[in-house]
Amino acid sequence: MRRHPTRESAARTYARALPIVPVRARGLTIEGADGRRYLDCLSGAGTLALGHNHPVVLEAIRKVLDSGAPLNALDLATPVKDAFLTELLRTLPRGLADRARVRFCGPADSEAIETACALLRTATGRSGVLTFTSAGGGTESHLDHSRGGVPLPAGVIVEPVQGEGGMVPAPDTWLRRMRQLTADRSVPLIADETQTGVGRTGAFWAVEHSGVTPDVMVLSKAIGGSLPLAVVVYSDDLETAETGIPSDTFQGNQLAMAAGTATLAHVRENALADRAATLGARMLHQLRGLASEFSWVGDVRGRGLMIGVELTDPEGAPQAPCPAPAAEAGAGTEVGTGAGPRAGARAGALMPSGPTRPPLAAAPAFAATVQQECLRRGLIVGLGGPHASVVQLLPPLTITDEQAAAVLDRLADAVGAAARLRGGDTAAAP
């Protein structure tokens, strides 16, 4: 720990907030070099759908190692790659699977996004890509700016649930409207499923909640079974001669493909997406009790086992909510957002229609204290959202009921401890 900051770049994120030296891990549990055990609800930022060192993943990796197969095969065809593609195509949303092409790229999700954008620029001959945070003055107006001389974009990219943006689910009605708007204008729709995929949100792919079939899906994190892997899945009508240009030396990671195949199959065969939906709904319901117990809790939201607890300053000045991501987005009740009248700025895009109080200011310092109090109690959580004020829960899909109860107990205790450290009345206003 003492040598770490003197040898590595200062560009470290998790190590700053989580002073842990992990030496062993299994499932939800991490053991540090000091012998302490932690419940890991960060799950490698969502890469560990089955938790740490799941037996089916380890078996798949050992099988490749023992076979003598090359560990890097560039973009050559291999039995390991063929098995991965077969399993991946089996899981894709209907309407895309039967006409899908898969492009391997660099193993990071950022590289997959860049690959998808480059693919669409080539396929459409257009340049811009329309993206969303939680704001926008009406998506339709942006797409129709071509009437004023602004060309249509090469594509529109959306996250079905904003992960680092604060665990904000897009309303199903909004996604369906987005699909209609883009289809009517021949603008390809990209679904960024790098963190939402492989059962995380209660469906195998998060777009399935809305019944939307995108033209392109960007996949990373969990599809590698804990190892680096990223792919872009796209409709074959976007295929051009230029899309065959090689993109990355490490697109042939055989160990990641084997681990990914095992993970995809295990999630599918054991209905872990359904399990995530059931357990996630229960956890959201129980966590919303924190909003009535502690004035620091502004909102609890999410989908499946992708949950965010937004912390706000009960004495801070109210701030204007972010506008909805599109003019049609307003019925956030579809995804159960808005735990209370203090819901924070990021949730403004998904709040139910009707009068509400202005959201309170984000509380990043309090969130950091909650994270540290969680760690003291043996619970690892992440922080994200506006000003890093949203506690992120991304437990593995294999979490048991007993483990989920322990996670909720430790988090509630940590919020209470942080509130006491801040002093004053900890109870929420009636």
Buried (B, 14 or more C-beta within 10 A) or exposed (E): EEEEEEEEEEEEEEEEBBEBEBEEBEBBBBBBEEEEEBBBBBBBBBBBBBBBBBEBBBEBBEEBEEEEBEEEBEBEEBEBBEBBBEBBBEBBBEEBBEEBBBBBBBBBBEBBBBBBBBBBBBBBEBEBBBBBBBEBEBBBEBBBEEEEEEEBBBBBBBBBBBBBBBBBBBBBBBBBBBBBBBEEBEBBBBBBBBBBBBBBBBBBBBBBBBEBBBBBBBBBBBBBBBBBBBBBBBBEEBBEEEBEEEBBEBBBBBBBBBBBBBBBBBBBEBEBBBBBBEBBBBBBEBBBBBBBBBBBBBBBBBBBBBBBBBBBBBEEEEBEBBBBBBBBBBBBEBBBBBBBBBBBBBBBBBBEEEEBEEBBBBBBBBBBBBBBBBBEBBBBBBBBBBBBBBBBBBBBBBBEEEBBEBBBEBBBBBBBBBBEEBEEEBEBEE
